[in-house]
Amino acid sequence: MPPTPPPSGSVRPADVVNEEIRALVVRAGGWLYGASRQRYEVLVEEWMVAVAAERCEVVEAA
């Protein structure tokens, strides 16, 4: 089973997650099946959480 994203208190930066997504796609030759597809979906969800968290930080700072 693929690892789950970190709890909301320890969200990785979106750019870090994005780099992991890109590396996964490159390693898979652009075709995601089975475990690599599942990992991709987990990473995309984690990336969305990270983007939302970063947007909240920007709004709070303003």
mmCIF file of the N, C-alpha and C atoms, coordinates in Angstrom:
data_MODEL
# 
_entry.id   MODEL 
# 
loop_
_atom_site.group_PDB 
_atom_site.id 
_atom_site.type_symbol 
_atom_site.label_atom_id 
_atom_site.label_alt_id 
_atom_site.label_comp_id 
_atom_site.label_asym_id 
_atom_site.label_entity_id 
_atom_site.label_seq_id 
_atom_site.pdbx_PDB_ins_code 
_atom_site.Cartn_x 
_atom_site.Cartn_y 
_atom_site.Cartn_z 
_atom_site.occupancy 
_atom_site.B_iso_or_equiv 
_atom_site.pdbx_formal_charge 
_atom_site.auth_seq_id 
_atom_site.auth_comp_id 
_atom_site.auth_asym_id 
_atom_site.auth_atom_id 
_atom_site.pdbx_PDB_model_num 
ATOM 1   N N  . MET A 1 1  ? 0.854  -1.177 0.000   1.00 0.00 ? 1  MET A N  1 
ATOM 2   C CA . MET A 1 1  ? 0.000  0.000  0.000   1.00 0.00 ? 1  MET A CA 1 
ATOM 3   C C  . MET A 1 1  ? 0.896  1.235  0.000   1.00 0.00 ? 1  MET A C  1 
ATOM 4   N N  . PRO A 1 2  ? 0.581  2.248  -0.834  1.00 0.00 ? 2  PRO A N  1 
ATOM 5   C CA . PRO A 1 2  ? 1.416  3.444  -0.877  1.00 0.00 ? 2  PRO A CA 1 
ATOM 6   C C  . PRO A 1 2  ? 1.295  4.229  0.418   1.00 0.00 ? 2  PRO A C  1 
ATOM 7   N N  . PRO A 1 3  ? 2.356  4.941  0.782   1.00 0.00 ? 3  PRO A N  1 
ATOM 8   C CA . PRO A 1 3  ? 2.289  5.739  2.001   1.00 0.00 ? 3  PRO A CA 1 
ATOM 9   C C  . PRO A 1 3  ? 1.262  6.844  1.860   1.00 0.00 ? 3  PRO A C  1 
ATOM 10  N N  . THR A 1 4  ? 0.678  7.232  2.967   1.00 0.00 ? 4  THR A N  1 
ATOM 11  C CA . THR A 1 4  ? -0.298 8.314  2.956   1.00 0.00 ? 4  THR A CA 1 
ATOM 12  C C  . THR A 1 4  ? 0.430  9.636  3.131   1.00 0.00 ? 4  THR A C  1 
ATOM 13  N N  . PRO A 1 5  ? -0.188 10.725 2.698   1.00 0.00 ? 5  PRO A N  1 
ATOM 14  C CA . PRO A 1 5  ? 0.449  12.031 2.883   1.00 0.00 ? 5  PRO A CA 1 
ATOM 15  C C  . PRO A 1 5  ? 0.654  12.314 4.365   1.00 0.00 ? 5  PRO A C  1 
ATOM 16  N N  . PRO A 1 6  ? 1.621  13.161 4.701   1.00 0.00 ? 6  PRO A N  1 
ATOM 17  C CA . PRO A 1 6  ? 1.835  13.497 6.099   1.00 0.00 ? 6  PRO A CA 1 
ATOM 18  C C  . PRO A 1 6  ? 0.626  14.198 6.678   1.00 0.00 ? 6  PRO A C  1 
ATOM 19  N N  . PRO A 1 7  ? 0.446  14.130 7.995   1.00 0.00 ? 7  PRO A N  1 
ATOM 20  C CA . PRO A 1 7  ? -0.674 14.833 8.617   1.00 0.00 ? 7  PRO A CA 1 
ATOM 21  C C  . PRO A 1 7  ? -0.603 16.320 8.298   1.00 0.00 ? 7  PRO A C  1 
ATOM 22  N N  . SER A 1 8  ? -1.741 16.996 8.397   1.00 0.00 ? 8  SER A N  1 
ATOM 23  C CA . SER A 1 8  ? -1.817 18.399 7.995   1.00 0.00 ? 8  SER A CA 1 
ATOM 24  C C  . SER A 1 8  ? -0.841 19.293 8.754   1.00 0.00 ? 8  SER A C  1 
ATOM 25  N N  . GLY A 1 9  ? -0.409 18.911 9.931   1.00 0.00 ? 9  GLY A N  1 
ATOM 26  C CA . GLY A 1 9  ? 0.536  19.714 10.691  1.00 0.00 ? 9  GLY A CA 1 
ATOM 27  C C  . GLY A 1 9  ? 1.943  19.663 10.132  1.00 0.00 ? 9  GLY A C  1 
ATOM 28  N N  . SER A 1 10 ? 2.249  18.694 9.276   1.00 0.00 ? 10 SER A N  1 
ATOM 29  C CA . SER A 1 10 ? 3.605  18.579 8.740   1.00 0.00 ? 10 SER A CA 1 
ATOM 30  C C  . SER A 1 10 ? 3.567  18.452 7.221   1.00 0.00 ? 10 SER A C  1 
ATOM 31  N N  . VAL A 1 11 ? 2.913  19.394 6.579   1.00 0.00 ? 11 VAL A N  1 
ATOM 32  C CA . VAL A 1 11 ? 2.759  19.379 5.134   1.00 0.00 ? 11 VAL A CA 1 
ATOM 33  C C  . VAL A 1 11 ? 4.090  19.739 4.473   1.00 0.00 ? 11 VAL A C  1 
ATOM 34  N N  . ARG A 1 12 ? 4.501  18.907 3.509   1.00 0.00 ? 12 ARG A N  1 
ATOM 35  C CA . ARG A 1 12 ? 5.708  19.227 2.747   1.00 0.00 ? 12 ARG A CA 1 
ATOM 36  C C  . ARG A 1 12 ? 5.386  20.363 1.781   1.00 0.00 ? 12 ARG A C  1 
ATOM 37  N N  . PRO A 1 13 ? 6.384  21.167 1.423   1.00 0.00 ? 13 PRO A N  1 
ATOM 38  C CA . PRO A 1 13 ? 6.139  22.251 0.460   1.00 0.00 ? 13 PRO A CA 1 
ATOM 39  C C  . PRO A 1 13 ? 5.661  21.706 -0.884  1.00 0.00 ? 13 PRO A C  1 
ATOM 40  N N  . ALA A 1 14 ? 4.799  22.453 -1.536  1.00 0.00 ? 14 ALA A N  1 
ATOM 41  C CA . ALA A 1 14 ? 4.229  22.021 -2.814  1.00 0.00 ? 14 ALA A CA 1 
ATOM 42  C C  . ALA A 1 14 ? 5.307  21.776 -3.857  1.00 0.00 ? 14 ALA A C  1 
ATOM 43  N N  . ASP A 1 15 ? 6.356  22.596 -3.870  1.00 0.00 ? 15 ASP A N  1 
ATOM 44  C CA . ASP A 1 15 ? 7.392  22.404 -4.887  1.00 0.00 ? 15 ASP A CA 1 
ATOM 45  C C  . ASP A 1 15 ? 8.164  21.111 -4.674  1.00 0.00 ? 15 ASP A C  1 
ATOM 46  N N  . VAL A 1 16 ? 8.313  20.680 -3.427  1.00 0.00 ? 16 VAL A N  1 
ATOM 47  C CA . VAL A 1 16 ? 8.985  19.411 -3.134  1.00 0.00 ? 16 VAL A CA 1 
ATOM 48  C C  . VAL A 1 16 ? 8.136  18.243 -3.631  1.00 0.00 ? 16 VAL A C  1 
ATOM 49  N N  . VAL A 1 17 ? 6.832  18.309 -3.353  1.00 0.00 ? 17 VAL A N  1 
ATOM 50  C CA . VAL A 1 17 ? 5.925  17.251 -3.799  1.00 0.00 ? 17 VAL A CA 1 
ATOM 51  C C  . VAL A 1 17 ? 5.858  17.241 -5.324  1.00 0.00 ? 17 VAL A C  1 
ATOM 52  N N  . ASN A 1 18 ? 5.832  18.410 -5.930  1.00 0.00 ? 18 ASN A N  1 
ATOM 53  C CA . ASN A 1 18 ? 5.792  18.504 -7.386  1.00 0.00 ? 18 ASN A CA 1 
ATOM 54  C C  . ASN A 1 18 ? 7.020  17.846 -8.014  1.00 0.00 ? 18 ASN A C  1 
ATOM 55  N N  . GLU A 1 19 ? 8.183  18.058 -7.431  1.00 0.00 ? 19 GLU A N  1 
ATOM 56  C CA . GLU A 1 19 ? 9.396  17.428 -7.949  1.00 0.00 ? 19 GLU A CA 1 
ATOM 57  C C  . GLU A 1 19 ? 9.312  15.904 -7.840  1.00 0.00 ? 19 GLU A C  1 
ATOM 58  N N  . GLU A 1 20 ? 8.719  15.415 -6.768  1.00 0.00 ? 20 GLU A N  1 
ATOM 59  C CA . GLU A 1 20 ? 8.558  13.969 -6.620  1.00 0.00 ? 20 GLU A CA 1 
ATOM 60  C C  . GLU A 1 20 ? 7.595  13.420 -7.671  1.00 0.00 ? 20 GLU A C  1 
ATOM 61  N N  . ILE A 1 21 ? 6.538  14.169 -7.961  1.00 0.00 ? 21 ILE A N  1 
ATOM 62  C CA . ILE A 1 21 ? 5.591  13.770 -9.007  1.00 0.00 ? 21 ILE A CA 1 
ATOM 63  C C  . ILE A 1 21 ? 6.302  13.710 -10.355 1.00 0.00 ? 21 ILE A C  1 
ATOM 64  N N  . ARG A 1 22 ? 7.063  14.747 -10.668 1.00 0.00 ? 22 ARG A N  1 
ATOM 65  C CA . ARG A 1 22 ? 7.783  14.781 -11.944 1.00 0.00 ? 22 ARG A CA 1 
ATOM 66  C C  . ARG A 1 22 ? 8.764  13.621 -12.067 1.00 0.00 ? 22 ARG A C  1 
ATOM 67  N N  . ALA A 1 23 ? 9.494  13.343 -10.995 1.00 0.00 ? 23 ALA A N  1 
ATOM 68  C CA . ALA A 1 23 ? 10.461 12.239 -11.016 1.00 0.00 ? 23 ALA A CA 1 
ATOM 69  C C  . ALA A 1 23 ? 9.753  10.899 -11.222 1.00 0.00 ? 23 ALA A C  1 
ATOM 70  N N  . LEU A 1 24 ? 8.607  10.722 -10.589 1.00 0.00 ? 24 LEU A N  1 
ATOM 71  C CA . LEU A 1 24 ? 7.842  9.488  -10.748 1.00 0.00 ? 24 LEU A CA 1 
ATOM 72  C C  . LEU A 1 24 ? 7.412  9.301  -12.202 1.00 0.00 ? 24 LEU A C  1 
ATOM 73  N N  . VAL A 1 25 ? 6.923  10.359 -12.823 1.00 0.00 ? 25 VAL A N  1 
ATOM 74  C CA . VAL A 1 25 ? 6.467  10.277 -14.209 1.00 0.00 ? 25 VAL A CA 1 
ATOM 75  C C  . VAL A 1 25 ? 7.638  9.981  -15.139 1.00 0.00 ? 25 VAL A C  1 
ATOM 76  N N  . VAL A 1 26 ? 8.773  10.612 -14.884 1.00 0.00 ? 26 VAL A N  1 
ATOM 77  C CA . VAL A 1 26 ? 9.955  10.360 -15.715 1.00 0.00 ? 26 VAL A CA 1 
ATOM 78  C C  . VAL A 1 26 ? 10.403 8.910  -15.572 1.00 0.00 ? 26 VAL A C  1 
ATOM 79  N N  . ARG A 1 27 ? 10.479 8.421  -14.328 1.00 0.00 ? 27 ARG A N  1 
ATOM 80  C CA . ARG A 1 27 ? 10.887 7.026  -14.103 1.00 0.00 ? 27 ARG A CA 1 
ATOM 81  C C  . ARG A 1 27 ? 9.944  6.051  -14.791 1.00 0.00 ? 27 ARG A C  1 
ATOM 82  N N  . ALA A 1 28 ? 8.661  6.405  -14.846 1.00 0.00 ? 28 ALA A N  1 
ATOM 83  C CA . ALA A 1 28 ? 7.663  5.522  -15.452 1.00 0.00 ? 28 ALA A CA 1 
ATOM 84  C C  . ALA A 1 28 ? 7.587  5.705  -16.969 1.00 0.00 ? 28 ALA A C  1 
ATOM 85  N N  . GLY A 1 29 ? 8.401  6.573  -17.515 1.00 0.00 ? 29 GLY A N  1 
ATOM 86  C CA . GLY A 1 29 ? 8.373  6.808  -18.954 1.00 0.00 ? 29 GLY A CA 1 
ATOM 87  C C  . GLY A 1 29 ? 7.092  7.476  -19.418 1.00 0.00 ? 29 GLY A C  1 
ATOM 88  N N  . GLY A 1 30 ? 6.423  8.167  -18.497 1.00 0.00 ? 30 GLY A N  1 
ATOM 89  C CA . GLY A 1 30 ? 5.203  8.879  -18.845 1.00 0.00 ? 30 GLY A CA 1 
ATOM 90  C C  . GLY A 1 30 ? 3.931  8.045  -18.757 1.00 0.00 ? 30 GLY A C  1 
ATOM 91  N N  . TRP A 1 31 ? 4.080  6.754  -18.479 1.00 0.00 ? 31 TRP A N  1 
ATOM 92  C CA . TRP A 1 31 ? 2.925  5.854  -18.392 1.00 0.00 ? 31 TRP A CA 1 
ATOM 93  C C  . TRP A 1 31 ? 2.789  5.336  -16.968 1.00 0.00 ? 31 TRP A C  1 
ATOM 94  N N  . LEU A 1 32 ? 1.685  5.671  -16.322 1.00 0.00 ? 32 LEU A N  1 
ATOM 95  C CA . LEU A 1 32 ? 1.484  5.295  -14.926 1.00 0.00 ? 32 LEU A CA 1 
ATOM 96  C C  . LEU A 1 32 ? 0.434  4.197  -14.810 1.00 0.00 ? 32 LEU A C  1 
ATOM 97  N N  . TYR A 1 33 ? 0.885  3.047  -14.337 1.00 0.00 ? 33 TYR A N  1 
ATOM 98  C CA . TYR A 1 33 ? -0.001 1.896  -14.133 1.00 0.00 ? 33 TYR A CA 1 
ATOM 99  C C  . TYR A 1 33 ? 0.245  1.323  -12.749 1.00 0.00 ? 33 TYR A C  1 
ATOM 100 N N  . GLY A 1 34 ? -0.754 0.649  -12.219 1.00 0.00 ? 34 GLY A N  1 
ATOM 101 C CA . GLY A 1 34 ? -0.601 -0.083 -10.973 1.00 0.00 ? 34 GLY A CA 1 
ATOM 102 C C  . GLY A 1 34 ? -0.092 0.769  -9.830  1.00 0.00 ? 34 GLY A C  1 
ATOM 103 N N  . ALA A 1 35 ? 1.002  0.314  -9.203  1.00 0.00 ? 35 ALA A N  1 
ATOM 104 C CA . ALA A 1 35 ? 1.542  0.976  -8.018  1.00 0.00 ? 35 ALA A CA 1 
ATOM 105 C C  . ALA A 1 35 ? 2.016  2.391  -8.321  1.00 0.00 ? 35 ALA A C  1 
ATOM 106 N N  . SER A 1 36 ? 2.589  2.615  -9.512  1.00 0.00 ? 36 SER A N  1 
ATOM 107 C CA . SER A 1 36 ? 3.054  3.961  -9.831  1.00 0.00 ? 36 SER A CA 1 
ATOM 108 C C  . SER A 1 36 ? 1.870  4.916  -9.989  1.00 0.00 ? 36 SER A C  1 
ATOM 109 N N  . ARG A 1 37 ? 0.766  4.420  -10.514 1.00 0.00 ? 37 ARG A N  1 
ATOM 110 C CA . ARG A 1 37 ? -0.441 5.248  -10.646 1.00 0.00 ? 37 ARG A CA 1 
ATOM 111 C C  . ARG A 1 37 ? -1.013 5.574  -9.269  1.00 0.00 ? 37 ARG A C  1 
ATOM 112 N N  . GLN A 1 38 ? -1.027 4.584  -8.394  1.00 0.00 ? 38 GLN A N  1 
ATOM 113 C CA . GLN A 1 38 ? -1.526 4.813  -7.035  1.00 0.00 ? 38 GLN A CA 1 
ATOM 114 C C  . GLN A 1 38 ? -0.659 5.834  -6.309  1.00 0.00 ? 38 GLN A C  1 
ATOM 115 N N  . ARG A 1 39 ? 0.657  5.706  -6.448  1.00 0.00 ? 39 ARG A N  1 
ATOM 116 C CA . ARG A 1 39 ? 1.577  6.651  -5.816  1.00 0.00 ? 39 ARG A CA 1 
ATOM 117 C C  . ARG A 1 39 ? 1.357  8.053  -6.376  1.00 0.00 ? 39 ARG A C  1 
ATOM 118 N N  . TYR A 1 40 ? 1.166  8.151  -7.676  1.00 0.00 ? 40 TYR A N  1 
ATOM 119 C CA . TYR A 1 40 ? 0.903  9.432  -8.327  1.00 0.00 ? 40 TYR A CA 1 
ATOM 120 C C  . TYR A 1 40 ? -0.344 10.087 -7.727  1.00 0.00 ? 40 TYR A C  1 
ATOM 121 N N  . GLU A 1 41 ? -1.401 9.319  -7.573  1.00 0.00 ? 41 GLU A N  1 
ATOM 122 C CA . GLU A 1 41 ? -2.644 9.864  -7.034  1.00 0.00 ? 41 GLU A CA 1 
ATOM 123 C C  . GLU A 1 41 ? -2.470 10.358 -5.605  1.00 0.00 ? 41 GLU A C  1 
ATOM 124 N N  . VAL A 1 42 ? -1.700 9.614  -4.798  1.00 0.00 ? 42 VAL A N  1 
ATOM 125 C CA . VAL A 1 42 ? -1.413 10.037 -3.424  1.00 0.00 ? 42 VAL A CA 1 
ATOM 126 C C  . VAL A 1 42 ? -0.623 11.346 -3.434  1.00 0.00 ? 42 VAL A C  1 
ATOM 127 N N  . LEU A 1 43 ? 0.371  11.410 -4.315  1.00 0.00 ? 43 LEU A N  1 
ATOM 128 C CA . LEU A 1 43 ? 1.194  12.618 -4.397  1.00 0.00 ? 43 LEU A CA 1 
ATOM 129 C C  . LEU A 1 43 ? 0.393  13.828 -4.871  1.00 0.00 ? 43 LEU A C  1 
ATOM 130 N N  . VAL A 1 44 ? -0.505 13.630 -5.822  1.00 0.00 ? 44 VAL A N  1 
ATOM 131 C CA . VAL A 1 44 ? -1.333 14.746 -6.298  1.00 0.00 ? 44 VAL A CA 1 
ATOM 132 C C  . VAL A 1 44 ? -2.214 15.265 -5.171  1.00 0.00 ? 44 VAL A C  1 
ATOM 133 N N  . GLU A 1 45 ? -2.777 14.368 -4.390  1.00 0.00 ? 45 GLU A N  1 
ATOM 134 C CA . GLU A 1 45 ? -3.585 14.796 -3.241  1.00 0.00 ? 45 GLU A CA 1 
ATOM 135 C C  . GLU A 1 45 ? -2.726 15.565 -2.245  1.00 0.00 ? 45 GLU A C  1 
ATOM 136 N N  . GLU A 1 46 ? -1.522 15.052 -1.975  1.00 0.00 ? 46 GLU A N  1 
ATOM 137 C CA . GLU A 1 46 ? -0.616 15.741 -1.058  1.00 0.00 ? 46 GLU A CA 1 
ATOM 138 C C  . GLU A 1 46 ? -0.246 17.119 -1.609  1.00 0.00 ? 46 GLU A C  1 
ATOM 139 N N  . TRP A 1 47 ? -0.008 17.190 -2.919  1.00 0.00 ? 47 TRP A N  1 
ATOM 140 C CA . TRP A 1 47 ? 0.342  18.459 -3.550  1.00 0.00 ? 47 TRP A CA 1 
ATOM 141 C C  . TRP A 1 47 ? -0.795 19.472 -3.395  1.00 0.00 ? 47 TRP A C  1 
ATOM 142 N N  . MET A 1 48 ? -2.042 19.026 -3.591  1.00 0.00 ? 48 MET A N  1 
ATOM 143 C CA . MET A 1 48 ? -3.192 19.919 -3.456  1.00 0.00 ? 48 MET A CA 1 
ATOM 144 C C  . MET A 1 48 ? -3.299 20.463 -2.029  1.00 0.00 ? 48 MET A C  1 
ATOM 145 N N  . VAL A 1 49 ? -3.054 19.606 -1.038  1.00 0.00 ? 49 VAL A N  1 
ATOM 146 C CA . VAL A 1 49 ? -3.080 20.045 0.357   1.00 0.00 ? 49 VAL A CA 1 
ATOM 147 C C  . VAL A 1 49 ? -1.973 21.069 0.600   1.00 0.00 ? 49 VAL A C  1 
ATOM 148 N N  . ALA A 1 50 ? -0.794 20.812 0.056   1.00 0.00 ? 50 ALA A N  1 
ATOM 149 C CA . ALA A 1 50 ? 0.333  21.730 0.234   1.00 0.00 ? 50 ALA A CA 1 
ATOM 150 C C  . ALA A 1 50 ? 0.053  23.082 -0.404  1.00 0.00 ? 50 ALA A C  1 
ATOM 151 N N  . VAL A 1 51 ? -0.515 23.076 -1.611  1.00 0.00 ? 51 VAL A N  1 
ATOM 152 C CA . VAL A 1 51 ? -0.845 24.334 -2.291  1.00 0.00 ? 51 VAL A CA 1 
ATOM 153 C C  . VAL A 1 51 ? -1.866 25.119 -1.462  1.00 0.00 ? 51 VAL A C  1 
ATOM 154 N N  . ALA A 1 52 ? -2.884 24.436 -0.972  1.00 0.00 ? 52 ALA A N  1 
ATOM 155 C CA . ALA A 1 52 ? -3.902 25.102 -0.161  1.00 0.00 ? 52 ALA A CA 1 
ATOM 156 C C  . ALA A 1 52 ? -3.288 25.683 1.109   1.00 0.00 ? 52 ALA A C  1 
ATOM 157 N N  . ALA A 1 53 ? -2.393 24.927 1.751   1.00 0.00 ? 53 ALA A N  1 
ATOM 158 C CA . ALA A 1 53 ? -1.745 25.401 2.971   1.00 0.00 ? 53 ALA A CA 1 
ATOM 159 C C  . ALA A 1 53 ? -0.887 26.622 2.676   1.00 0.00 ? 53 ALA A C  1 
ATOM 160 N N  . GLU A 1 54 ? -0.169 26.602 1.560   1.00 0.00 ? 54 GLU A N  1 
ATOM 161 C CA . GLU A 1 54 ? 0.677  27.739 1.202   1.00 0.00 ? 54 GLU A CA 1 
ATOM 162 C C  . GLU A 1 54 ? -0.167 28.969 0.880   1.00 0.00 ? 54 GLU A C  1 
ATOM 163 N N  . ARG A 1 55 ? -1.297 28.769 0.256   1.00 0.00 ? 55 ARG A N  1 
ATOM 164 C CA . ARG A 1 55 ? -2.192 29.906 -0.033  1.00 0.00 ? 55 ARG A CA 1 
ATOM 165 C C  . ARG A 1 55 ? -2.718 30.519 1.256   1.00 0.00 ? 55 ARG A C  1 
ATOM 166 N N  . CYS A 1 56 ? -3.044 29.671 2.225   1.00 0.00 ? 56 CYS A N  1 
ATOM 167 C CA . CYS A 1 56 ? -3.522 30.178 3.516   1.00 0.00 ? 56 CYS A CA 1 
ATOM 168 C C  . CYS A 1 56 ? -2.445 30.986 4.204   1.00 0.00 ? 56 CYS A C  1 
ATOM 169 N N  . GLU A 1 57 ? -1.188 30.541 4.119   1.00 0.00 ? 57 GLU A N  1 
ATOM 170 C CA . GLU A 1 57 ? -0.082 31.261 4.734   1.00 0.00 ? 57 GLU A CA 1 
ATOM 171 C C  . GLU A 1 57 ? 0.091  32.625 4.077   1.00 0.00 ? 57 GLU A C  1 
ATOM 172 N N  . VAL A 1 58 ? -0.069 32.704 2.761   1.00 0.00 ? 58 VAL A N  1 
ATOM 173 C CA . VAL A 1 58 ? 0.090  33.967 2.042   1.00 0.00 ? 58 VAL A CA 1 
ATOM 174 C C  . VAL A 1 58 ? -1.035 34.910 2.439   1.00 0.00 ? 58 VAL A C  1 
ATOM 175 N N  . VAL A 1 59 ? -2.255 34.415 2.535   1.00 0.00 ? 59 VAL A N  1 
ATOM 176 C CA . VAL A 1 59 ? -3.400 35.253 2.904   1.00 0.00 ? 59 VAL A CA 1 
ATOM 177 C C  . VAL A 1 59 ? -3.218 35.751 4.322   1.00 0.00 ? 59 VAL A C  1 
ATOM 178 N N  . GLU A 1 60 ? -2.788 34.885 5.242   1.00 0.00 ? 60 GLU A N  1 
ATOM 179 C CA . GLU A 1 60 ? -2.606 35.294 6.634   1.00 0.00 ? 60 GLU A CA 1 
ATOM 180 C C  . GLU A 1 60 ? -1.498 36.335 6.757   1.00 0.00 ? 60 GLU A C  1 
ATOM 181 N N  . ALA A 1 61 ? -0.465 36.227 5.934   1.00 0.00 ? 61 ALA A N  1 
ATOM 182 C CA . ALA A 1 61 ? 0.641  37.169 6.004   1.00 0.00 ? 61 ALA A CA 1 
ATOM 183 C C  . ALA A 1 61 ? 0.247  38.530 5.464   1.00 0.00 ? 61 ALA A C  1 
ATOM 184 N N  . ALA A 1 62 ? -0.728 38.570 4.573   1.00 0.00 ? 62 ALA A N  1 
ATOM 185 C CA . ALA A 1 62 ? -1.141 39.835 3.965   1.00 0.00 ? 62 ALA A CA 1 
ATOM 186 C C  . ALA A 1 62 ? -1.968 40.616 4.911   1.00 0.00 ? 62 ALA A C  1 
# 
